[in-house]
Amino acid sequence: MNSDSREGVILSVDPLSCLHDEPVHIKVSGLKPNQDVTLRTSMKDARNVQFVSYAHYRANGNGEVDVNEMKSLGGQYKGLFPMGLFGSLVPAPNEYKYIRFYKRDVENPNIVTVGVYDGHVSIEALCVSEEMKPLSSVIHERHYMGPGVQRIPVRYGKVRGSLFLPPGDGPFPGIVDMFGTSGGLLEFRSAQFASRGFASLALAFFNYDDLPKFLEEFDIAYFEEAVEYLLKHEKVLHSGVGCIGTSKGGDLAVSMATFIPSVVACVAINGYFAPTEKGMKVRDQFYPAFATNNDLLRLSDDGILMASAARPDIKAVEKLLLPLEKSNAAFLILAGTDDRDIASESHAQLARRYFSSHDYKYSYHVESYPGAGHLIEPPYSPHCYAYFLHTIMLNLCMGGTAKYHTECQVDAWEKVRRFFWHHLVEKRKANNEIRSPTIPVKSQL
């Protein structure tokens, strides 16, 4: 992780190694007064796809650049954006344009190369020219798992996933964590939850292990079994669990909170409050999914599917809303106002009105984020405007702009962690449901 410098130029990234949800401070010194430079970041995902970002800066009279205090003059973004070189990472010019950054191996960090180059240089020149050498470069590590965090593969009855546990004996507050129709198993959020003091079960529901290859009708029994697994674990608090879901995972989380009494806190991110894609069986009752009007699907001029135009209107969804009033859970509902996949802000407000009209007895809160898109993930995950979704074989628009989306992720991650801690630990302690406090992990790398 040592820096490589020439001509007396020093590039610093502080800290050199940190958790993925932590910011860094990038500075350059030893430049000429008012020298134009380009800063560049580069890292590869699980498929060896290279992601890059770059920004143009001008040194001050002392030959210094401080990304925390100075505005970018061009490149991937303009203006003051301290973590812009991470939040705006996109596939390199020689890669397919519409690819989502995936981290499958969360036990190893993302390796980010940060470099500073003379002049205001294009990303094409930075990525193609072999003669383009940095004035200085640094290798930076971003970890999903803090020291001592455990990853445990889960095969419990029909349940498939991975459990992430913080270091120590616990017991820790438990969370079930789900994503959307990309399928498979995504573990990066659960790994980060465990690094912050939560026992988190990354739960797959199709296209993983021996689960169905494609989406099928859901049965609440599968999710009840996942909750049972958590509550039986010796390192998990037994007074109730939380659940979190994004997109399709959002309406699954809402179903869990509605029909499983031991789910006491639910975070729904850019999702619906009625079943989507496939319906949900709850013992002897079936809740049907609403349909998308494929006749209204449209492609943009650059070949991106704008799915939100084909989604049903609020009145159609309202008729199929789950009976949210049956829930025992507090709700935190997050919505990006520039979500191009679904009109998540409208559906979040629909849920708020439903709770209000039914005099819902537990807390509920809607947080809307201007300029944020569909994939709201933990901080400094690269913003993804659109990506190729293999289940539909099309480029699907997610929306959002890098700066606003990154700021949203920072704020949302803090709110989510505080929400779960309050409802899974502090309220339980106040009600004498748990005896000993659990200390959140503050990992240092």
Secondary structure, 3 states (H helix, E strand, C coil): CCCEECCCCEEEEECCEEECCCCCEEEEECCCCCCEEEEEEEEECCCCCEEEEEEEEECCCCCCEECCCCCECEECCCECCCCHHHHCCEECCCCCCCCCCCCCCCCCCEEEEEEEEECCCCHHHHHHCCCCCCCEEEEEEEECCCCCCEEEEEEECCEEEEEEECCCCCCECEEEEECCCCCCCCCHHHHHHHHCCCEEEEECCCCCCCCCCCCCCEEHHHHHHHHHHHHHCCCECCCCEEEEEECHHHHHHHHHHHHCCCEEEEEEECCCCCCECCCEEECCEEECCECCCHHHCEECCCCEEEHHHHCCCHHHHHCCCCCHHHCCCEEEEEEECCECCCCHHHHHHHHHHHHHHCCCCCCEEEEEECCCCCCCCCCCCCCCCEEEECCCCEEEECECCHHHHHHHHHHHHHHHHHHHHHHHHHHHHHCCCCCCCCCCCCCCC
